[in-house]
Amino acid sequence: MTGQSDYLVATLVYLGSALCALGALFWWLRRRWSPLWRWLLLLAGAALLMTPAYPYEGVNTFAPALVVAAFQMLTAGPEAAAHAVRPLAAALGLAMLLTLLLYFTVLRRARHAPGDH
């Protein structure tokens, strides 16, 4: 059994790795994709990789909701995975909403620089 400090280190390593992977993907796609699609990929990836969920009832530690949903779906069926799928769906919805907000504010200004007509 792992201790509290081991759990904290593992969580920080997982989150750091997810951030590095998303940052590298965002940087790699900078010339290939438009800013809208890059931001959508970044925020949706962050939602999928960083949303927490309880692995099962009675546990007081979190795990990545995507991993929990996949394991629960494969071992116990879709009903058992619902508790992890709901926060994933909410996080993805929020990622899409934030992307649209960025598109209509910051990204629009970047496309239409002052002085352009």
Z-matrix of the N, CA and C atoms (Angstrom, degrees):
N
C 1 1.451
C 2 1.524 1 108.41
N 3 1.294 2 115.37 1 138.57
C 4 1.463 3 119.89 2 -179.11
C 5 1.523 4 110.44 3 -90.50
N 6 1.308 5 114.82 4 154.05
C 7 1.455 6 120.56 5 178.90
C 8 1.513 7 111.63 6 -90.14
N 9 1.328 8 114.91 7 178.22
C 10 1.460 9 121.23 8 -179.22
C 11 1.525 10 111.72 9 -62.75
N 12 1.328 11 117.53 10 -39.58
C 13 1.468 12 119.40 11 -179.64
C 14 1.526 13 111.04 12 -68.48
N 15 1.329 14 118.36 13 -36.23
C 16 1.463 15 121.04 14 176.56
C 17 1.523 16 110.96 15 -64.16
N 18 1.309 17 116.72 16 -40.75
C 19 1.463 18 121.28 17 177.90
C 20 1.528 19 110.23 18 -63.07
N 21 1.324 20 117.41 19 -42.93
C 22 1.459 21 121.48 20 179.76
C 23 1.526 22 111.08 21 -64.53
N 24 1.317 23 117.72 22 -43.76
C 25 1.460 24 121.36 23 178.82
C 26 1.522 25 110.42 24 -63.37
N 27 1.324 26 117.45 25 -45.22
C 28 1.469 27 120.89 26 179.70
C 29 1.525 28 110.93 27 -62.34
N 30 1.313 29 117.36 28 -40.32
C 31 1.465 30 121.04 29 178.60
C 32 1.526 31 110.92 30 -64.99
N 33 1.324 32 117.15 31 -44.46
C 34 1.458 33 120.72 32 179.17
C 35 1.528 34 112.02 33 -65.26
N 36 1.321 35 117.41 34 -38.77
C 37 1.467 36 120.59 35 177.28
C 38 1.524 37 109.64 36 -64.98
N 39 1.322 38 117.86 37 -42.81
C 40 1.464 39 121.15 38 179.43
C 41 1.527 40 110.44 39 -63.04
N 42 1.324 41 117.53 40 -48.05
C 43 1.461 42 120.62 41 -179.33
C 44 1.528 43 111.63 42 -65.19
N 45 1.319 44 117.65 43 -40.27
C 46 1.457 45 120.86 44 177.50
C 47 1.521 46 112.04 45 -63.89
N 48 1.316 47 116.74 46 -41.32
C 49 1.465 48 120.63 47 177.85
C 50 1.520 49 111.07 48 -65.14
N 51 1.321 50 117.14 49 -41.20
C 52 1.464 51 120.75 50 178.58
C 53 1.526 52 110.53 51 -63.72
N 54 1.322 53 117.18 52 -43.37
C 55 1.465 54 120.51 53 178.37
C 56 1.526 55 111.26 54 -63.67
N 57 1.319 56 117.71 55 -42.29
C 58 1.471 57 120.83 56 178.76
C 59 1.527 58 110.63 57 -63.57
N 60 1.317 59 117.54 58 -43.56
C 61 1.466 60 120.72 59 -179.96
C 62 1.522 61 110.84 60 -64.38
N 63 1.323 62 117.70 61 -43.64
C 64 1.463 63 120.51 62 179.08
C 65 1.524 64 111.46 63 -66.73
N 66 1.319 65 116.96 64 -40.74
C 67 1.461 66 120.17 65 177.82
C 68 1.519 67 111.99 66 -64.04
N 69 1.327 68 117.16 67 -41.90
C 70 1.463 69 120.52 68 178.46
C 71 1.526 70 110.94 69 -64.98
N 72 1.317 71 117.74 70 -41.54
C 73 1.460 72 121.16 71 178.24
C 74 1.526 73 110.95 72 -64.90
N 75 1.323 74 116.48 73 -41.98
C 76 1.463 75 121.06 74 178.34
C 77 1.524 76 110.68 75 -61.61
N 78 1.331 77 116.84 76 -43.60
C 79 1.464 78 121.44 77 179.63
C 80 1.528 79 110.59 78 -67.70
N 81 1.332 80 118.14 79 -41.87
C 82 1.456 81 122.40 80 -177.75
C 83 1.535 82 111.24 81 -64.07
N 84 1.311 83 116.99 82 -34.52
C 85 1.461 84 121.02 83 -177.69
C 86 1.526 85 112.99 84 -89.49
N 87 1.311 86 118.71 85 6.23
C 88 1.461 87 120.99 86 -173.21
C 89 1.523 88 113.85 87 -60.18
N 90 1.318 89 119.15 88 -31.62
C 91 1.464 90 121.68 89 -179.77
C 92 1.521 91 112.59 90 -101.85
N 93 1.308 92 117.15 91 -9.91
C 94 1.457 93 120.76 92 -176.37
C 95 1.526 94 112.84 93 -95.66
N 96 1.298 95 116.93 94 -35.56
C 97 1.465 96 121.44 95 -175.88
C 98 1.518 97 109.74 96 -116.77
N 99 1.321 98 115.43 97 156.45
C 100 1.465 99 119.94 98 176.46
C 101 1.533 100 109.18 99 -71.93
N 102 1.331 101 116.55 100 158.92
C 103 1.472 102 119.29 101 -179.97
C 104 1.536 103 113.14 102 -57.43
N 105 1.320 104 117.01 103 -35.67
C 106 1.469 105 119.68 104 179.38
C 107 1.516 106 111.26 105 -59.08
N 108 1.324 107 118.01 106 -49.14
C 109 1.467 108 121.33 107 -177.94
C 110 1.520 109 111.89 108 -69.86
N 111 1.324 110 116.93 109 -34.76
C 112 1.464 111 118.82 110 177.30
C 113 1.520 112 111.44 111 -65.08
N 114 1.336 113 116.56 112 -44.16
C 115 1.462 114 119.51 113 179.38
C 116 1.528 115 111.25 114 -66.56
N 117 1.329 116 116.69 115 -37.61
C 118 1.467 117 119.11 116 176.92
C 119 1.522 118 110.22 117 -63.22
N 120 1.325 119 117.62 118 -44.56
C 121 1.459 120 120.89 119 177.98
C 122 1.525 121 111.25 120 -62.41
N 123 1.320 122 116.97 121 -43.37
C 124 1.464 123 120.79 122 -179.75
C 125 1.525 124 111.56 123 -62.66
N 126 1.320 125 116.82 124 -50.00
C 127 1.467 126 119.92 125 -177.06
C 128 1.529 127 112.21 126 -70.69
N 129 1.335 128 117.48 127 -38.05
C 130 1.471 129 119.69 128 176.85
C 131 1.526 130 110.36 129 -67.47
N 132 1.327 131 116.98 130 -39.22
C 133 1.459 132 120.00 131 176.28
C 134 1.515 133 112.12 132 -63.55
N 135 1.320 134 115.88 133 -42.01
C 136 1.469 135 119.43 134 176.99
C 137 1.527 136 110.58 135 -63.47
N 138 1.321 137 116.73 136 -39.68
C 139 1.468 138 119.79 137 178.52
C 140 1.524 139 110.94 138 -63.12
N 141 1.315 140 116.62 139 -44.05
C 142 1.465 141 119.79 140 -178.58
C 143 1.526 142 112.61 141 -70.64
N 144 1.317 143 117.48 142 -38.74
C 145 1.458 144 120.08 143 -175.02
C 146 1.526 145 113.84 144 -85.20
N 147 1.335 146 117.97 145 -26.61
C 148 1.461 147 119.47 146 -170.65
C 149 1.524 148 115.35 147 -113.04
N 150 1.312 149 117.69 148 2.49
C 151 1.462 150 119.06 149 177.48
C 152 1.530 151 109.01 150 -77.04
N 153 1.324 152 117.67 151 126.06
C 154 1.464 153 120.03 152 -178.89
C 155 1.530 154 112.25 153 -90.11
N 156 1.323 155 115.06 154 157.90
C 157 1.469 156 121.94 155 174.81
C 158 1.527 157 107.99 156 -154.83
N 159 1.314 158 115.48 157 155.62
C 160 1.459 159 119.70 158 173.91
C 161 1.522 160 108.23 159 -76.30
N 162 1.342 161 117.92 160 133.36
C 163 1.468 162 119.28 161 -178.71
C 164 1.528 163 112.99 162 -61.62
N 165 1.305 164 116.71 163 -40.30
C 166 1.460 165 121.92 164 175.77
C 167 1.515 166 108.30 165 -162.62
N 168 1.300 167 116.03 166 172.01
C 169 1.462 168 121.65 167 -174.34
C 170 1.528 169 111.37 168 -64.83
N 171 1.323 170 115.54 169 138.71
C 172 1.451 171 121.21 170 177.36
C 173 1.519 172 114.80 171 91.37
N 174 1.321 173 117.79 172 1.16
C 175 1.463 174 121.92 173 179.64
C 176 1.519 175 107.87 174 -101.84
N 177 1.326 176 116.87 175 137.70
C 178 1.462 177 119.33 176 -177.79
C 179 1.524 178 112.87 177 -105.40
N 180 1.323 179 118.68 178 15.12
C 181 1.456 180 122.69 179 175.10
C 182 1.526 181 109.41 180 -116.31
N 183 1.318 182 115.00 181 155.26
C 184 1.460 183 120.60 182 -179.21
C 185 1.522 184 111.07 183 -97.90
N 186 1.319 185 113.83 184 160.45
C 187 1.459 186 122.75 185 171.62
C 188 1.520 187 106.78 186 -138.89
N 189 1.312 188 118.93 187 163.05
C 190 1.473 189 119.56 188 176.94
C 191 1.531 190 110.32 189 -60.67
N 192 1.325 191 115.71 190 130.08
C 193 1.460 192 120.58 191 -175.12
C 194 1.526 193 111.87 192 -62.58
N 195 1.316 194 117.81 193 -32.81
C 196 1.458 195 120.45 194 178.79
C 197 1.529 196 110.93 195 -63.87
N 198 1.325 197 116.67 196 -42.49
C 199 1.460 198 121.31 197 178.69
C 200 1.526 199 110.27 198 -67.58
N 201 1.325 200 116.59 199 -44.29
C 202 1.462 201 120.84 200 179.36
C 203 1.529 202 110.05 201 -61.36
N 204 1.323 203 117.01 202 -45.84
C 205 1.465 204 120.38 203 -179.72
C 206 1.518 205 111.12 204 -62.27
N 207 1.320 206 117.22 205 -43.23
C 208 1.472 207 120.04 206 -179.69
C 209 1.524 208 111.11 207 -63.55
N 210 1.327 209 117.77 208 -47.63
C 211 1.464 210 120.18 209 -179.91
C 212 1.525 211 111.70 210 -64.48
N 213 1.315 212 117.13 211 -44.50
C 214 1.463 213 119.75 212 -179.87
C 215 1.527 214 111.37 213 -64.52
N 216 1.333 215 116.48 214 -38.86
C 217 1.460 216 120.35 215 179.91
C 218 1.527 217 110.33 216 -65.11
N 219 1.326 218 117.17 217 -42.50
C 220 1.455 219 120.52 218 -177.66
C 221 1.522 220 113.24 219 -75.12
N 222 1.322 221 117.71 220 -31.63
C 223 1.470 222 119.41 221 -175.56
C 224 1.518 223 113.89 222 -97.42
N 225 1.334 224 117.58 223 -36.49
C 226 1.465 225 119.12 224 -173.41
C 227 1.520 226 113.92 225 -122.46
N 228 1.317 227 118.54 226 -4.38
C 229 1.458 228 120.74 227 177.66
C 230 1.510 229 113.43 228 100.18
N 231 1.330 230 115.55 229 170.40
C 232 1.463 231 121.18 230 -175.64
C 233 1.531 232 114.31 231 -62.63
N 234 1.311 233 117.84 232 -33.16
C 235 1.471 234 119.83 233 -178.91
C 236 1.523 235 111.00 234 -64.58
N 237 1.320 236 116.54 235 -37.51
C 238 1.463 237 120.40 236 -179.83
C 239 1.528 238 111.66 237 -71.38
N 240 1.329 239 117.00 238 -24.56
C 241 1.460 240 120.64 239 -178.07
C 242 1.526 241 112.72 240 -87.61
N 243 1.310 242 118.17 241 -6.80
C 244 1.463 243 121.62 242 -174.49
C 245 1.528 244 112.22 243 -59.75
N 246 1.336 245 117.51 244 -35.20
C 247 1.463 246 119.23 245 -178.42
C 248 1.527 247 111.97 246 -67.02
N 249 1.322 248 118.63 247 -21.00
C 250 1.462 249 121.57 248 177.51
C 251 1.529 250 111.91 249 -98.59
N 252 1.322 251 117.12 250 -25.03
C 253 1.465 252 120.49 251 -179.02
C 254 1.528 253 110.63 252 -74.91
N 255 1.327 254 117.66 253 -35.71
C 256 1.473 255 120.29 254 -179.69
C 257 1.522 256 112.97 255 -58.92
N 258 1.344 257 120.13 256 -49.46
C 259 1.471 258 118.00 257 177.52
C 260 1.530 259 112.66 258 -66.18
N 261 1.336 260 117.67 259 -30.93
C 262 1.462 261 120.03 260 176.32
C 263 1.521 262 110.86 261 -64.30
N 264 1.323 263 116.36 262 -44.31
C 265 1.467 264 120.22 263 179.29
C 266 1.530 265 110.52 264 -64.11
N 267 1.320 266 116.96 265 -41.23
C 268 1.466 267 120.23 266 178.74
C 269 1.532 268 110.74 267 -64.82
N 270 1.322 269 117.75 268 -41.72
C 271 1.466 270 121.16 269 179.81
C 272 1.531 271 110.92 270 -66.84
N 273 1.329 272 117.56 271 -38.76
C 274 1.461 273 120.06 272 177.17
C 275 1.527 274 111.19 273 -66.55
N 276 1.317 275 116.60 274 -39.66
C 277 1.460 276 120.07 275 175.95
C 278 1.519 277 111.34 276 -62.01
N 279 1.309 278 116.84 277 -42.69
C 280 1.463 279 121.19 278 177.42
C 281 1.532 280 110.75 279 -64.44
N 282 1.319 281 117.67 280 -38.76
C 283 1.469 282 121.21 281 177.66
C 284 1.523 283 110.43 282 -62.32
N 285 1.320 284 117.38 283 -42.37
C 286 1.467 285 120.35 284 178.50
C 287 1.521 286 111.15 285 -66.34
N 288 1.316 287 116.60 286 -40.40
C 289 1.455 288 120.99 287 178.57
C 290 1.533 289 110.76 288 -64.01
N 291 1.324 290 117.22 289 -44.19
C 292 1.465 291 120.66 290 177.78
C 293 1.523 292 111.64 291 -64.27
N 294 1.328 293 117.34 292 -36.98
C 295 1.463 294 120.56 293 177.43
C 296 1.519 295 110.65 294 -63.88
N 297 1.325 296 117.01 295 -44.06
C 298 1.466 297 119.92 296 177.40
C 299 1.523 298 111.10 297 -63.15
N 300 1.323 299 117.18 298 -40.96
C 301 1.457 300 121.04 299 177.80
C 302 1.531 301 110.43 300 -61.86
N 303 1.325 302 117.30 301 -43.81
C 304 1.463 303 120.94 302 175.82
C 305 1.522 304 111.26 303 -61.57
N 306 1.321 305 116.38 304 -41.27
C 307 1.464 306 121.06 305 -178.03
C 308 1.523 307 111.28 306 -62.52
N 309 1.327 308 116.59 307 -42.61
C 310 1.461 309 119.68 308 -176.27
C 311 1.529 310 113.24 309 -83.70
N 312 1.319 311 118.53 310 -6.75
C 313 1.468 312 120.75 311 179.07
C 314 1.526 313 110.55 312 -118.08
N 315 1.295 314 117.62 313 -81.89
C 316 1.465 315 122.97 314 -171.65
C 317 1.522 316 112.03 315 -68.71
N 318 1.325 317 118.01 316 -47.72
C 319 1.465 318 120.14 317 -175.75
C 320 1.519 319 111.78 318 -70.06
N 321 1.312 320 117.67 319 -30.90
C 322 1.467 321 120.75 320 177.92
C 323 1.528 322 109.86 321 -67.61
N 324 1.319 323 116.77 322 -41.74
C 325 1.460 324 120.55 323 177.85
C 326 1.509 325 111.77 324 -64.60
N 327 1.335 326 116.60 325 -35.33
C 328 1.464 327 120.12 326 179.67
C 329 1.532 328 110.92 327 -68.53
N 330 1.317 329 116.89 328 -33.55
C 331 1.470 330 119.90 329 179.04
C 332 1.513 331 111.03 330 -74.43
N 333 1.323 332 116.88 331 -38.09
C 334 1.473 333 121.80 332 -178.17
C 335 1.527 334 108.80 333 -106.71
N 336 1.308 335 115.20 334 77.50
C 337 1.461 336 120.10 335 -178.89
C 338 1.532 337 109.33 336 -65.78
N 339 1.336 338 118.06 337 151.28
C 340 1.460 339 120.74 338 178.45
C 341 1.529 340 110.87 339 -57.63
N 342 1.321 341 115.51 340 137.57
C 343 1.447 342 121.15 341 -179.62
C 344 1.506 343 113.35 342 95.84
N 345 1.366 344 117.87 343 -14.33
C 346 1.462 345 120.80 344 176.42
C 347 1.514 346 109.08 345 -81.87
N 348 1.326 347 116.31 346 140.36
C 349 1.459 348 119.40 347 177.98
C 350 1.496 349 110.79 348 -131.96
